[in-house]
Each structure stands twice: as structure tokens, then as C-alpha cells.
Amino acid sequence: MGKKFNAAVAKVDKDKRYTLEEALELCKSLAFAGFSESVDVAVNLGVNPRHADQIVRGSVSLPHGTGKDVRVLVFAKGEKEKEARDAGADYVGSDDLAQKITGGWLEFDKAVATPDLMGLVGKLGRILGPRSLMPNPKLGTVTFDVAKAVKDLKSGMIEYRTDKAGIIHAPVGKVSFELDMLRENVLAIVDALIKAKPATAKGTYVRGITLSSTMGPGIRLDVNAVLQNR
């Protein structure tokens, strides 16, 4: 642990549950890296991901994006290829892209595919799957409306999924964002998770929410206050 990190930790009351506004202000003030750190949220959900019907997974468009330049790759042919390029996709193709990926090229952040090319894309599952790059119809990334998918991803749509401990990790912006921008992004994720609550989930659903910057310590929130002020 470095001196700057330890100094930041000392300013966080481990026994306190902060309001969203207090946590965001503190998170921004504690950032000490020489770059604009990302702000991330971790939401502990009362689900058991070992059961398929309790895996919480989906996507949500953040009102103010993440502050990151998202490189979007699209598997498409013909007119859909043109639509993808016009919408701002960074890479568009089919067999040529599949060959590059098979050869080890992975210089993109999100992938979209038209349904007719999923036979081709499916063969890349062992490469794309473990890296969360596989197009998925449930996330809106397997679609003939490639223009909308590309624009959504470029403008701040993020994907989320519970990890083995039932926790959702998601970016909500940069420490350079205005406070209201970060607040609205956090609430957008919380709202999405509430709507995605599995019918089989029992007991308290949102058990904990923690905010942190890339290099900073975790700041625990008052869950009830966050839910009441949505």
C-alpha cells in the first residue's frame, strides 16, 4: 500500500454508510492518480448465481456514458455492413474479422452481430466468451438493427452480470465528471438492477453498494437512502 492510498483510506469512515452524494464527493476528492480515474460501483445482491434463474444479467444505457472511447466491432454483410459503418462502428466485416480474431487479434471492446452471421461468430465462442465479448441477443448485440446497437454502445450502454459472489461491478464515469452526472449514472444502474430482480430471489435484494475510483478505497453507501431517493 502506498502513502497516497493509505492517506485516502484514512479519510473514509469504515463504520459509516454514506449518502450517494457524500460518497461521490468523497470519491472525487480522494482521487490521486495522474490520470482521470474511473468511478466504479459494486452492488451486492441477495441472489445465488449458482442457480441459473438467479443470475442477474443485462444492459443499461448510462445517461452520461462512461467517459471511455468504446471500440465497437460488427459482424455484418451487405447493407447491414454499410449501416454499421455509417453508425460509427470501428471495425466491420465477417470472415475477415473472424480470421483476425482466430489469429489472436482482440483490439476492440464490444462486438455486435447480425443473426445470420451467428453461425460464424459461434465458432469464436472459446475466444470471445471468456472475455465477455460474445454478442448476445439478450443484451441487444445480436440484431439486424446494427445502427442502434452501435450508437447505444458508443453512447454509454454497459453490460452487467453477477459474479460468483452475487456482486455486480460496473463503471459509472470518471472522477472528472460533474457530481450530478455521476449520480444519475449510478441511479440508472440501480434502477436497472431493481427491474432485473429474479422472481426466485428471496430476502433482501440489494444488500450493499460500494463506490470507488480506480486507485481509491471503497466507500460504502446507505442502501436505504439510495433506494428511497431513486
SVG drawing of the C-alpha trace seen along z (x, -y; Angstrom):
<svg xmlns="http://www.w3.org/2000/svg" viewBox="-41 -19 45 43">
<polyline fill="none" stroke="black" stroke-width="0.4" points="0.0,0.0 1.4,-3.4 1.3,-6.5 -1.3,-8.2 -3.6,-5.2 -3.2,-4.9 -3.9,-8.6 -7.1,-8.2 -8.2,-5.2 -7.7,-7.2 -10.3,-9.7 -13.0,-7.0 -15.1,-6.2 -15.4,-2.4 -18.3,-2.3 -20.3,-5.0 -22.8,-4.4 -22.6,-7.4 -25.4,-9.0 -24.8,-8.8 -23.9,-12.5 -21.5,-12.2 -19.8,-9.2 -19.4,-10.7 -17.9,-13.9 -15.5,-11.9 -14.6,-9.6 -13.8,-12.5 -11.8,-14.2 -9.7,-11.1 -8.6,-10.5 -4.8,-10.9 -3.6,-9.3 -2.0,-11.3 -4.9,-10.4 -8.7,-10.8 -9.6,-7.7 -12.8,-5.8 -15.5,-5.7 -17.0,-2.2 -19.9,-0.8 -20.2,2.6 -23.7,3.8 -24.0,6.9 -27.3,8.6 -29.2,11.2 -29.1,13.9 -27.4,17.2 -25.7,17.2 -25.1,20.9 -28.8,21.2 -29.4,20.2 -32.7,18.5 -30.9,16.2 -28.2,14.8 -28.8,11.1 -27.6,10.1 -28.5,7.3 -27.5,4.0 -28.3,0.4 -27.6,-2.9 -25.9,-5.4 -27.3,-8.9 -23.8,-10.4 -21.8,-7.5 -18.6,-6.1 -16.1,-8.6 -14.3,-5.9 -13.9,-5.6 -15.6,-2.2 -14.3,-0.4 -17.1,1.5 -16.7,4.4 -19.7,5.5 -20.1,8.8 -22.3,7.9 -22.6,8.1 -24.1,6.1 -26.4,3.3 -26.0,4.0 -22.3,3.6 -22.8,0.1 -25.3,-0.7 -22.8,0.3 -20.0,-1.9 -22.4,-4.9 -23.3,-4.5 -19.7,-4.8 -18.5,-1.2 -14.8,-0.9 -14.5,2.5 -17.0,4.1 -16.7,7.4 -17.4,11.1 -14.9,13.9 -12.0,11.5 -12.7,10.4 -13.2,14.0 -9.8,14.9 -8.1,12.0 -9.7,12.9 -8.7,16.6 -5.2,15.3 -5.1,13.5 -6.3,10.0 -8.7,8.6 -8.3,4.8 -12.0,4.0 -14.2,3.6 -17.7,4.7 -19.0,6.9 -22.3,6.9 -23.5,9.4 -26.5,9.8 -28.4,13.0 -27.5,14.5 -23.8,14.4 -24.1,16.1 -23.1,19.4 -19.7,17.8 -19.4,15.9 -20.4,19.0 -17.1,20.7 -15.3,17.9 -17.1,18.6 -14.0,20.0 -12.1,16.8 -14.8,14.2 -16.8,15.9 -14.2,15.8 -13.5,12.1 -17.2,11.1 -17.0,10.1 -19.5,12.6 -22.6,11.0 -25.8,11.9 -29.4,11.3 -30.5,10.7 -28.1,7.7 -29.1,6.3 -25.9,7.2 -27.3,9.8 -29.6,7.8 -30.4,6.6 -30.7,3.1 -26.9,2.7 -27.1,-1.1 -29.0,-1.3 -26.7,1.2 -23.5,-0.6 -24.9,-4.0 -26.1,-2.6 -22.6,-1.1 -20.8,-4.2 -23.1,-6.5 -22.6,-4.6 -24.5,-1.3 -22.9,1.1 -23.4,4.7 -23.6,6.2 -23.7,9.6 -23.4,11.1 -20.1,12.6 -19.8,15.8 -20.4,13.9 -23.6,12.3 -21.9,8.9 -22.4,6.6 -19.4,4.4 -20.0,1.6 -18.3,-1.7 -20.3,-4.9 -18.0,-7.5 -14.8,-9.4 -13.8,-11.4 -13.7,-14.4 -17.5,-14.1 -19.8,-16.6 -21.4,-15.3 -24.9,-15.2 -23.6,-13.2 -22.2,-10.5 -25.3,-10.5 -27.6,-9.9 -25.4,-7.2 -25.3,-5.3 -29.1,-5.6 -29.6,-4.3 -27.7,-1.2 -29.5,-0.7 -32.9,-1.1 -31.9,1.4 -30.9,3.9 -34.2,3.5 -36.1,4.1 -34.0,7.2 -34.7,8.8 -35.3,12.5 -38.7,13.8 -36.9,16.5 -34.7,14.1 -35.7,14.2 -35.0,11.8 -33.1,8.5 -32.3,8.0 -29.8,5.0 -27.6,5.9 -24.8,3.4 -23.5,0.7 -19.8,-0.4 -18.2,-3.2 -14.6,-3.5 -12.2,-5.2 -9.6,-3.2 -6.9,-3.7 -9.0,-4.7 -10.6,-2.8 -14.2,-1.6 -16.8,-3.8 -19.9,-2.1 -23.3,-3.6 -26.5,-3.8 -28.6,-1.4 -32.0,-2.5 -31.2,-6.2 -30.2,-5.3 -33.3,-3.3 -35.6,-5.9 -34.1,-8.7 -34.3,-7.0"/>
</svg>
